[in-house]
Amino acid sequence: MKKILLKYKFPLTLILFLVVSILSIYLTGLDGHIWSFLEMGNDGRFHVMRMQGLYEAIKARNFFPVVNMSFLGGFGYISNVFYSNLWLYPVAFLRLLGMTAVQAFISFYILINFVTFVISFSCFYKASKKFDKSLIFSFVYTLSIYRIFDMVRRFDIGEVLTLTFLPIVILGIYEIFYADNSKWWYLTIGMTAVIYSHALSPILIAIFIFFVVVFRIKTLIKEPKRILTLIYVSQGSMHVPELIKLSLRNDLFKQNIGLLMLLVAVIIPVIVWKATPVVRDFAIIGEILLLMTTDIFPWKLFIHTPLNMIQFPWRFNMLVTVLFAVVLASDPKGWLNHFWKKGAVISLTIVMIFLAEFSLITNHPAQDDSYAAFNNLDVYSIGAGQEYLPKDANLTQLRNTKHVPEVKSGAVKIKNFQQHGSSIKLDFNATRNSKIDLPIIGYYGYSSNLSTGNVSAVKMDQTNNGLAQVKVSGNGILRVDYQKTPIQKISKLISLMSFLIMIIWLFRRNRVSSKLK
């Protein structure tokens, strides 16, 4: 039996990952209900609407939408510029196959869990070549309290996706600063995946890299090539007692690092001094970042600095989690030197997350919703920050605004109004110069170039919630649609060319390595 397990350990591990990926969210989404925070300002509803918008755009044969037209009842929301749709296509395809919003959402969660298991295991195995330690890391990291909190409480898809690819970033940093700096491309791939997941996470990672540079300054002075490889590539702080209390309880209702990571934080001063340089540095940096999530760090001094962009200091728990998971799995003291001990850590991790989810649902039953309730999408769920509305726009006014063209000045007759996604068409007959506000938000990129007759360029009416406005005179046909801006086109071209160059470089590098062997 043991020989069979050893022979097929990798396929069996994948099966184990899949089973646990399903079971780990069973309590919060697989038994006919889903534990979900459905208030309109919550980010979860915002991300579900992102998925809905991509699905509806693809159904209308717009495979790369810039403006999400499912938001705001057809007025549109330019969230796709700030949150890439790249990783949401699996959800859209599941919807196209006939799944409801909640079915596709839960299937996506299972996929994210599985991919996180695989990536975290593969990255640790790449660095350590230790199967058992890689298994511990994958379980401790994937089922960490902060990550599951992001999934089942915050529903922050952007940060959840960042956590999926974060181990690749950590592997890249390890290679550049502690191992083979010629493998810089791990960091390139990891950071690219993170950037396509969440706009704020790269800032947090940059802070982490800064600390690594400080800790490795002597090595970098001796080996400056390691720095060159990098070229390729104020509110909400917690009181320390609150952090400890929530972590001790494995509370999934509010951000914390969980009991297991709290224990790691406590034992790090004992175990870190005999650890390898990378584990030692990661452990100390993790402790520093953990302190930065609390009010011990003087955040008030940084309110008017770029650091304030991270919004909530407890976002550093994302990095704390992966760094502490590395320390625990590395086992610098050899405390987990027996098979049963490693199995106990993995089993404990699974049991703890089940208990935490059970406690979440039991203590907060108001968010225990049916699939039907979840499928009842609110198109005005644009997130609490409403960051991508025009200046002075009012969400309540937009909700009450009729979805028809509105004559703001002059005398003009409008006929045959049609809207398909971001495309608007209407016939006009103006006896004098007239202004028309259209039922779309006038983001930069909307164009009236395909119109006939005397039609002005599209501008944003700041006095009317930022709706698109055009001036017309005489007779004609107004056609307005969103066209990618020059910067968008150039940036896409640069990204594609960079990707192709890297693929070609890696291919040639592997061919050279194969010939040398």
PERALIN-V495286 format. One record per backbone hydrogen bond with DSSP energy under -0.5 kcal/mol. NH is the residue of the N-H (numbers start at 1). CO is the residue of the C=O. Records with the same first field share a line. If there is no record, write none. Layout:
NH = CO, CO
This chain:
5 = 1
6 = 2
7 = 3
8 = 4
9 = 6
12 = 8
13 = 9
14 = 10
15 = 11
16 = 12
17 = 13
18 = 14
19 = 15
20 = 16
21 = 17
22 = 18
23 = 19
24 = 20
25 = 22
26 = 23
27 = 23
29 = 26
30 = 26
31 = 33
34 = 369
35 = 28
36 = 34, 367
38 = 36
42 = 39
46 = 42
47 = 43
48 = 44
49 = 45
50 = 46
51 = 47
52 = 48
53 = 49
54 = 50
55 = 51
56 = 52
57 = 53
58 = 54
59 = 55
60 = 56
61 = 58
62 = 57
63 = 61
65 = 62
68 = 77
69 = 67
71 = 68
72 = 379
73 = 70
74 = 71
75 = 72
76 = 71
77 = 68
79 = 77
80 = 66
81 = 78
82 = 79
83 = 79
84 = 82
88 = 85
89 = 85, 86
91 = 88
92 = 88
93 = 89
94 = 90
95 = 91
96 = 92
97 = 93
98 = 95
99 = 94
104 = 100
105 = 101
106 = 102
107 = 103
108 = 104
109 = 105
110 = 106
111 = 107
112 = 108
113 = 109
114 = 110
115 = 111
116 = 112
117 = 113
118 = 114
119 = 115
120 = 116
121 = 117
122 = 118
123 = 119
124 = 120
125 = 121
126 = 122
127 = 123
128 = 124
129 = 125
131 = 129
134 = 130
135 = 131
136 = 132
137 = 133
138 = 134
139 = 135
140 = 136
141 = 137
142 = 138
143 = 139
144 = 141
148 = 144
149 = 145
150 = 146
151 = 147
152 = 148
153 = 149
154 = 149
155 = 150
156 = 150
157 = 155
160 = 156
161 = 157
162 = 158
163 = 159
164 = 160
165 = 161
166 = 162
168 = 165
169 = 165
170 = 166
171 = 167
172 = 168
173 = 169
174 = 170
175 = 171
176 = 172
177 = 173
178 = 174
179 = 174, 175
181 = 179
183 = 180
184 = 181
186 = 183
187 = 184
188 = 184
189 = 185
190 = 186
191 = 187
192 = 188
193 = 189
194 = 190
195 = 191
196 = 192
197 = 194
198 = 194
202 = 198
203 = 200
204 = 200
205 = 201
206 = 202
207 = 203
208 = 204
209 = 205
210 = 206
211 = 207
212 = 208
213 = 209
214 = 210
215 = 211
216 = 212
217 = 214
220 = 216
221 = 217
222 = 218
223 = 219
226 = 223
227 = 224
228 = 224
229 = 225
230 = 227
231 = 228
232 = 229
233 = 229
235 = 311
238 = 293
243 = 239
244 = 240
245 = 241
246 = 242
247 = 243
248 = 244
249 = 245
250 = 247
251 = 246
261 = 257
262 = 258
263 = 259
264 = 260
265 = 261
266 = 262
267 = 263
268 = 264
270 = 267
271 = 267
272 = 268
274 = 271
275 = 272
280 = 276
281 = 277
282 = 278
283 = 279
284 = 280
285 = 281
286 = 282
287 = 283
288 = 284
289 = 285
290 = 286
291 = 287
292 = 288
293 = 289, 290
294 = 291
295 = 238
297 = 291, 294
299 = 297
301 = 298
302 = 299
303 = 300
305 = 302
308 = 302, 305
309 = 306
310 = 307
311 = 308
312 = 310
313 = 235
315 = 312
316 = 313
317 = 314
318 = 315
319 = 316
320 = 316
321 = 317
322 = 318
323 = 319
324 = 320
325 = 321
326 = 322
327 = 323
328 = 324
329 = 325
330 = 326
331 = 327
332 = 327
334 = 331
337 = 334
342 = 338
343 = 339
344 = 340
345 = 341
346 = 342
347 = 343
348 = 344
349 = 345
350 = 346
351 = 347
352 = 348
353 = 349
354 = 350
355 = 351
356 = 352
357 = 353
358 = 354
359 = 355
360 = 356
361 = 357
362 = 358
363 = 359
364 = 360
367 = 364
368 = 365
369 = 34, 367
371 = 32
374 = 370
375 = 371
376 = 372, 373
377 = 375
379 = 377
381 = 378
382 = 380
383 = 40
384 = 41
386 = 383
389 = 386
393 = 390
395 = 393
398 = 394
399 = 395
400 = 396
401 = 397, 398
404 = 402
406 = 437
408 = 406, 435
409 = 435
413 = 429
415 = 427
418 = 425
420 = 423
423 = 420
424 = 480
425 = 418
426 = 478
427 = 415
428 = 476
429 = 413
430 = 474
431 = 411
432 = 411
434 = 472
435 = 409
436 = 470
437 = 406
438 = 436, 468
440 = 438
441 = 75
442 = 466
443 = 441
445 = 446
446 = 443
447 = 481
451 = 448
452 = 477
454 = 473
455 = 453
456 = 471
459 = 469
461 = 459, 467
462 = 460
464 = 461
466 = 461
467 = 461, 464
468 = 440
469 = 459
470 = 436
472 = 434
473 = 454
474 = 430
476 = 428
477 = 452
478 = 426
479 = 477
480 = 424
481 = 447
483 = 445
489 = 485
490 = 486
491 = 487
492 = 488
493 = 489
494 = 490
495 = 491
496 = 492
497 = 493
498 = 494
499 = 495
500 = 496
501 = 497
502 = 498
503 = 499
504 = 500
505 = 501
506 = 502
507 = 503
508 = 504
509 = 505
510 = 506
511 = 507
512 = 508
513 = 509
514 = 510
515 = 511
516 = 512
517 = 513
